[in-house]
Amino acid sequence: MGAQEVVALLVGVAAGTLGGLIGTGGCSVMLPILDFYMGLPPTLAIGTTLFAVMFTTLSGAYGHLRIRNLDLGTTAVMGGAGTVGVLIGSYIFTGIARTRLSLLNLILGAVFLLPALRMFYEGISGLRGASVSAKSETEGIPGAAAPKALFGFAIGVTTGLVGLGGGYALVPGMIYLFHAPVKLAMGTSLSTMIPLAVVGGLIKLSQGFVRLEIGLPLAAGTVVGAQLGARAIKRVRPATLKALFGAYFLYVSLKYIASYFGVRLW
């Protein structure tokens, strides 16, 4: 295993650990590192990240399925509509990659604003002793099928377009829009992402936007990291990590947006 593969493995472990600790997708960590620090063009960074997410979601969702911590009905609706969205998002991605590659930086910058603001807000609230309200545990996620399908479709388009797994938006969306219990939202998010990640990842692979020598160790690292994060969650204060990584993702967002306008941030 070469130096690049070792770095990819370590990045995957770090991303998976963070996901296990604070409930966010490791893709938000992997993508900017592949792009900014490992030198992959945005198209390859997006494709390779989404490829790695295929294995992460399969591993994570299996664990939640074993303990019945997911809503199968919501998974079917959001996953089905999301798969259609992935196909459309992938088509748009191909067009941009061939014509206006720099536009991907602007889109990525805009998309990264959501996890940045969400994590920073929840981190600061947690450090101050406040907590994000969540509905008490129920057997399923409330809400009609139509709005769930529309939400899943939007996540699917974003997944196909920028390669982010969707957990950064699925979990808060299920909590705040559909009043889902936090734990149920996390399990359902992972299971919903399976068809989106598999379809999107295979499309990117078939189009040549995946670096397998990086994607495979990256995926292996996230699977290991997720287990480490789950074991360490009782020893680390999630609010601190959310505040720190929220600030980091805000920097990433501004870096992508600035690069679109020809401004280089350190």
Contacts in CASP RR format, 6 or more apart in sequence:
PFRMAT RR
TARGET T0000
AUTHOR 0000-0000-0000
METHOD contacts of the structure
MODEL  1
MGAQEVVALLVGVAAGTLGGLIGTGGCSVMLPILDFYMGLPPTLAIGTTL
FAVMFTTLSGAYGHLRIRNLDLGTTAVMGGAGTVGVLIGSYIFTGIARTR
LSLLNLILGAVFLLPALRMFYEGISGLRGASVSAKSETEGIPGAAAPKAL
FGFAIGVTTGLVGLGGGYALVPGMIYLFHAPVKLAMGTSLSTMIPLAVVG
GLIKLSQGFVRLEIGLPLAAGTVVGAQLGARAIKRVRPATLKALFGAYFL
YVSLKYIASYFGVRLW
1 9 0 8 1.000
1 217 0 8 1.000
4 38 0 8 1.000
4 213 0 8 1.000
4 214 0 8 1.000
5 213 0 8 1.000
5 214 0 8 1.000
5 217 0 8 1.000
6 217 0 8 1.000
7 38 0 8 1.000
8 38 0 8 1.000
8 214 0 8 1.000
8 215 0 8 1.000
8 217 0 8 1.000
8 218 0 8 1.000
9 217 0 8 1.000
9 218 0 8 1.000
9 220 0 8 1.000
9 221 0 8 1.000
10 221 0 8 1.000
11 29 0 8 1.000
11 30 0 8 1.000
11 33 0 8 1.000
11 34 0 8 1.000
11 38 0 8 1.000
11 218 0 8 1.000
11 221 0 8 1.000
12 26 0 8 1.000
12 29 0 8 1.000
12 30 0 8 1.000
12 52 0 8 1.000
12 217 0 8 1.000
12 218 0 8 1.000
12 219 0 8 1.000
12 220 0 8 1.000
12 221 0 8 1.000
12 222 0 8 1.000
12 225 0 8 1.000
13 221 0 8 1.000
13 222 0 8 1.000
13 224 0 8 1.000
13 225 0 8 1.000
13 228 0 8 1.000
14 29 0 8 1.000
14 225 0 8 1.000
15 25 0 8 1.000
15 26 0 8 1.000
15 27 0 8 1.000
15 28 0 8 1.000
15 29 0 8 1.000
15 30 0 8 1.000
15 218 0 8 1.000
15 221 0 8 1.000
15 222 0 8 1.000
15 225 0 8 1.000
16 25 0 8 1.000
16 26 0 8 1.000
16 29 0 8 1.000
16 56 0 8 1.000
16 221 0 8 1.000
16 222 0 8 1.000
16 223 0 8 1.000
16 224 0 8 1.000
16 225 0 8 1.000
16 226 0 8 1.000
16 228 0 8 1.000
16 229 0 8 1.000
17 225 0 8 1.000
17 226 0 8 1.000
17 228 0 8 1.000
17 229 0 8 1.000
17 232 0 8 1.000
18 24 0 8 1.000
18 25 0 8 1.000
18 26 0 8 1.000
18 29 0 8 1.000
18 229 0 8 1.000
18 241 0 8 1.000
18 245 0 8 1.000
19 25 0 8 1.000
19 26 0 8 1.000
19 226 0 8 1.000
19 229 0 8 1.000
20 225 0 8 1.000
20 226 0 8 1.000
20 229 0 8 1.000
20 230 0 8 1.000
20 233 0 8 1.000
21 229 0 8 1.000
21 232 0 8 1.000
21 233 0 8 1.000
21 236 0 8 1.000
21 238 0 8 1.000
21 241 0 8 1.000
22 119 0 8 1.000
22 238 0 8 1.000
22 241 0 8 1.000
22 242 0 8 1.000
22 245 0 8 1.000
23 171 0 8 1.000
23 186 0 8 1.000
24 115 0 8 1.000
24 119 0 8 1.000
24 167 0 8 1.000
24 168 0 8 1.000
24 171 0 8 1.000
24 245 0 8 1.000
25 53 0 8 1.000
25 56 0 8 1.000
25 165 0 8 1.000
25 166 0 8 1.000
25 167 0 8 1.000
25 168 0 8 1.000
26 53 0 8 1.000
26 56 0 8 1.000
26 222 0 8 1.000
27 49 0 8 1.000
27 50 0 8 1.000
27 52 0 8 1.000
27 53 0 8 1.000
27 163 0 8 1.000
27 164 0 8 1.000
27 165 0 8 1.000
27 166 0 8 1.000
27 168 0 8 1.000
28 112 0 8 1.000
28 115 0 8 1.000
28 164 0 8 1.000
28 168 0 8 1.000
28 249 0 8 1.000
29 245 0 8 1.000
30 49 0 8 1.000
30 52 0 8 1.000
30 218 0 8 1.000
30 222 0 8 1.000
31 45 0 8 1.000
31 46 0 8 1.000
31 49 0 8 1.000
31 108 0 8 1.000
31 163 0 8 1.000
31 164 0 8 1.000
32 45 0 8 1.000
32 112 0 8 1.000
32 252 0 8 1.000
32 255 0 8 1.000
32 256 0 8 1.000
34 40 0 8 1.000
34 44 0 8 1.000
34 45 0 8 1.000
34 48 0 8 1.000
34 49 0 8 1.000
34 214 0 8 1.000
34 218 0 8 1.000
35 41 0 8 1.000
35 42 0 8 1.000
35 45 0 8 1.000
36 252 0 8 1.000
36 255 0 8 1.000
38 214 0 8 1.000
40 48 0 8 1.000
40 211 0 8 1.000
40 214 0 8 1.000
41 101 0 8 1.000
42 101 0 8 1.000
42 104 0 8 1.000
42 105 0 8 1.000
42 108 0 8 1.000
43 93 0 8 1.000
43 97 0 8 1.000
43 101 0 8 1.000
43 104 0 8 1.000
43 209 0 8 1.000
44 209 0 8 1.000
44 210 0 8 1.000
44 211 0 8 1.000
46 93 0 8 1.000
46 104 0 8 1.000
46 162 0 8 1.000
46 163 0 8 1.000
46 204 0 8 1.000
46 209 0 8 1.000
47 163 0 8 1.000
47 201 0 8 1.000
47 204 0 8 1.000
47 205 0 8 1.000
47 209 0 8 1.000
47 210 0 8 1.000
48 204 0 8 1.000
48 209 0 8 1.000
48 210 0 8 1.000
48 211 0 8 1.000
48 214 0 8 1.000
48 215 0 8 1.000
48 218 0 8 1.000
49 163 0 8 1.000
49 164 0 8 1.000
49 218 0 8 1.000
50 159 0 8 1.000
50 160 0 8 1.000
50 163 0 8 1.000
50 165 0 8 1.000
50 197 0 8 1.000
50 200 0 8 1.000
50 201 0 8 1.000
50 204 0 8 1.000
51 201 0 8 1.000
51 204 0 8 1.000
51 205 0 8 1.000
51 210 0 8 1.000
51 212 0 8 1.000
51 215 0 8 1.000
51 219 0 8 1.000
52 215 0 8 1.000
52 218 0 8 1.000
52 219 0 8 1.000
52 222 0 8 1.000
53 163 0 8 1.000
53 165 0 8 1.000
53 193 0 8 1.000
53 197 0 8 1.000
53 201 0 8 1.000
53 222 0 8 1.000
54 197 0 8 1.000
54 198 0 8 1.000
54 201 0 8 1.000
54 202 0 8 1.000
54 219 0 8 1.000
55 219 0 8 1.000
55 220 0 8 1.000
55 222 0 8 1.000
55 223 0 8 1.000
56 197 0 8 1.000
56 219 0 8 1.000
56 222 0 8 1.000
56 223 0 8 1.000
56 226 0 8 1.000
57 165 0 8 1.000
57 190 0 8 1.000
57 191 0 8 1.000
57 193 0 8 1.000
57 194 0 8 1.000
57 197 0 8 1.000
58 194 0 8 1.000
59 223 0 8 1.000
59 226 0 8 1.000
60 187 0 8 1.000
60 190 0 8 1.000
60 226 0 8 1.000
61 70 0 8 1.000
61 187 0 8 1.000
61 190 0 8 1.000
61 191 0 8 1.000
61 193 0 8 1.000
61 194 0 8 1.000
63 69 0 8 1.000
64 70 0 8 1.000
64 186 0 8 1.000
64 187 0 8 1.000
64 190 0 8 1.000
64 191 0 8 1.000
65 191 0 8 1.000
69 183 0 8 1.000
69 184 0 8 1.000
69 186 0 8 1.000
69 187 0 8 1.000
70 184 0 8 1.000
70 187 0 8 1.000
70 188 0 8 1.000
70 190 0 8 1.000
70 191 0 8 1.000
71 140 0 8 1.000
71 141 0 8 1.000
71 180 0 8 1.000
71 184 0 8 1.000
71 188 0 8 1.000
72 191 0 8 1.000
74 140 0 8 1.000
74 141 0 8 1.000
74 148 0 8 1.000
74 174 0 8 1.000
74 178 0 8 1.000
74 180 0 8 1.000
74 188 0 8 1.000
74 192 0 8 1.000
75 188 0 8 1.000
75 191 0 8 1.000
75 192 0 8 1.000
77 145 0 8 1.000
77 148 0 8 1.000
77 149 0 8 1.000
77 152 0 8 1.000
78 148 0 8 1.000
78 149 0 8 1.000
78 151 0 8 1.000
78 152 0 8 1.000
78 155 0 8 1.000
78 170 0 8 1.000
78 188 0 8 1.000
78 192 0 8 1.000
79 152 0 8 1.000
79 192 0 8 1.000
79 194 0 8 1.000
79 195 0 8 1.000
79 196 0 8 1.000
80 149 0 8 1.000
80 152 0 8 1.000
80 195 0 8 1.000
81 148 0 8 1.000
81 149 0 8 1.000
81 150 0 8 1.000
81 152 0 8 1.000
81 153 0 8 1.000
81 156 0 8 1.000
82 152 0 8 1.000
82 153 0 8 1.000
82 155 0 8 1.000
82 156 0 8 1.000
82 157 0 8 1.000
82 159 0 8 1.000
82 192 0 8 1.000
82 195 0 8 1.000
82 196 0 8 1.000
83 156 0 8 1.000
83 195 0 8 1.000
83 196 0 8 1.000
83 199 0 8 1.000
84 153 0 8 1.000
84 156 0 8 1.000
85 152 0 8 1.000
85 153 0 8 1.000
85 154 0 8 1.000
85 156 0 8 1.000
85 157 0 8 1.000
85 159 0 8 1.000
85 160 0 8 1.000
86 156 0 8 1.000
86 157 0 8 1.000
86 159 0 8 1.000
86 160 0 8 1.000
86 195 0 8 1.000
86 196 0 8 1.000
86 199 0 8 1.000
86 200 0 8 1.000
86 203 0 8 1.000
87 199 0 8 1.000
87 203 0 8 1.000
88 157 0 8 1.000
89 156 0 8 1.000
89 157 0 8 1.000
89 158 0 8 1.000
89 159 0 8 1.000
89 160 0 8 1.000
89 161 0 8 1.000
90 160 0 8 1.000
90 161 0 8 1.000
90 200 0 8 1.000
90 203 0 8 1.000
90 204 0 8 1.000
92 157 0 8 1.000
92 160 0 8 1.000
92 161 0 8 1.000
93 104 0 8 1.000
93 160 0 8 1.000
93 161 0 8 1.000
93 162 0 8 1.000
94 207 0 8 1.000
96 103 0 8 1.000
96 104 0 8 1.000
96 107 0 8 1.000
96 161 0 8 1.000
97 104 0 8 1.000
97 209 0 8 1.000
102 259 0 8 1.000
102 260 0 8 1.000
103 260 0 8 1.000
104 162 0 8 1.000
105 256 0 8 1.000
105 257 0 8 1.000
105 259 0 8 1.000
105 260 0 8 1.000
106 256 0 8 1.000
106 257 0 8 1.000
106 260 0 8 1.000
107 161 0 8 1.000
107 162 0 8 1.000
108 162 0 8 1.000
108 256 0 8 1.000
109 252 0 8 1.000
109 253 0 8 1.000
109 254 0 8 1.000
109 256 0 8 1.000
109 257 0 8 1.000
110 253 0 8 1.000
110 257 0 8 1.000
111 158 0 8 1.000
111 162 0 8 1.000
111 164 0 8 1.000
112 249 0 8 1.000
112 250 0 8 1.000
112 252 0 8 1.000
112 253 0 8 1.000
112 256 0 8 1.000
113 250 0 8 1.000
113 253 0 8 1.000
114 168 0 8 1.000
114 169 0 8 1.000
115 168 0 8 1.000
115 169 0 8 1.000
115 246 0 8 1.000
115 249 0 8 1.000
116 246 0 8 1.000
116 247 0 8 1.000
116 248 0 8 1.000
116 249 0 8 1.000
116 250 0 8 1.000
116 252 0 8 1.000
116 253 0 8 1.000
117 246 0 8 1.000
117 250 0 8 1.000
118 168 0 8 1.000
118 172 0 8 1.000
119 242 0 8 1.000
119 243 0 8 1.000
119 245 0 8 1.000
119 246 0 8 1.000
119 249 0 8 1.000
120 242 0 8 1.000
120 243 0 8 1.000
120 246 0 8 1.000
120 247 0 8 1.000
120 249 0 8 1.000
120 250 0 8 1.000
122 132 0 8 1.000
122 239 0 8 1.000
122 242 0 8 1.000
123 238 0 8 1.000
123 239 0 8 1.000
123 240 0 8 1.000
123 242 0 8 1.000
123 243 0 8 1.000
123 246 0 8 1.000
124 239 0 8 1.000
124 243 0 8 1.000
125 131 0 8 1.000
125 132 0 8 1.000
125 239 0 8 1.000
126 239 0 8 1.000
126 242 0 8 1.000
127 239 0 8 1.000
127 240 0 8 1.000
127 243 0 8 1.000
132 175 0 8 1.000
134 175 0 8 1.000
134 181 0 8 1.000
134 182 0 8 1.000
135 179 0 8 1.000
135 180 0 8 1.000
135 181 0 8 1.000
136 181 0 8 1.000
137 181 0 8 1.000
137 183 0 8 1.000
137 184 0 8 1.000
138 181 0 8 1.000
138 184 0 8 1.000
140 180 0 8 1.000
140 184 0 8 1.000
141 148 0 8 1.000
141 174 0 8 1.000
141 178 0 8 1.000
141 179 0 8 1.000
141 180 0 8 1.000
141 184 0 8 1.000
141 185 0 8 1.000
141 188 0 8 1.000
142 178 0 8 1.000
142 179 0 8 1.000
142 180 0 8 1.000
143 178 0 8 1.000
147 177 0 8 1.000
147 178 0 8 1.000
148 178 0 8 1.000
151 173 0 8 1.000
151 177 0 8 1.000
152 170 0 8 1.000
152 192 0 8 1.000
155 166 0 8 1.000
155 169 0 8 1.000
155 170 0 8 1.000
155 192 0 8 1.000
155 196 0 8 1.000
156 166 0 8 1.000
156 196 0 8 1.000
158 164 0 8 1.000
158 166 0 8 1.000
158 169 0 8 1.000
159 165 0 8 1.000
159 166 0 8 1.000
159 193 0 8 1.000
159 196 0 8 1.000
159 197 0 8 1.000
159 200 0 8 1.000
160 196 0 8 1.000
160 200 0 8 1.000
160 203 0 8 1.000
163 200 0 8 1.000
163 204 0 8 1.000
165 193 0 8 1.000
165 196 0 8 1.000
165 197 0 8 1.000
166 189 0 8 1.000
166 193 0 8 1.000
166 196 0 8 1.000
167 189 0 8 1.000
167 190 0 8 1.000
167 193 0 8 1.000
170 185 0 8 1.000
170 188 0 8 1.000
170 189 0 8 1.000
170 192 0 8 1.000
170 193 0 8 1.000
171 182 0 8 1.000
171 185 0 8 1.000
171 186 0 8 1.000
171 189 0 8 1.000
173 185 0 8 1.000
174 180 0 8 1.000
174 184 0 8 1.000
174 185 0 8 1.000
174 188 0 8 1.000
174 189 0 8 1.000
175 182 0 8 1.000
175 185 0 8 1.000
180 188 0 8 1.000
201 210 0 8 1.000
204 210 0 8 1.000
205 212 0 8 1.000
251 265 0 8 1.000
254 265 0 8 1.000
255 265 0 8 1.000
258 264 0 8 1.000
258 265 0 8 1.000
259 265 0 8 1.000
END
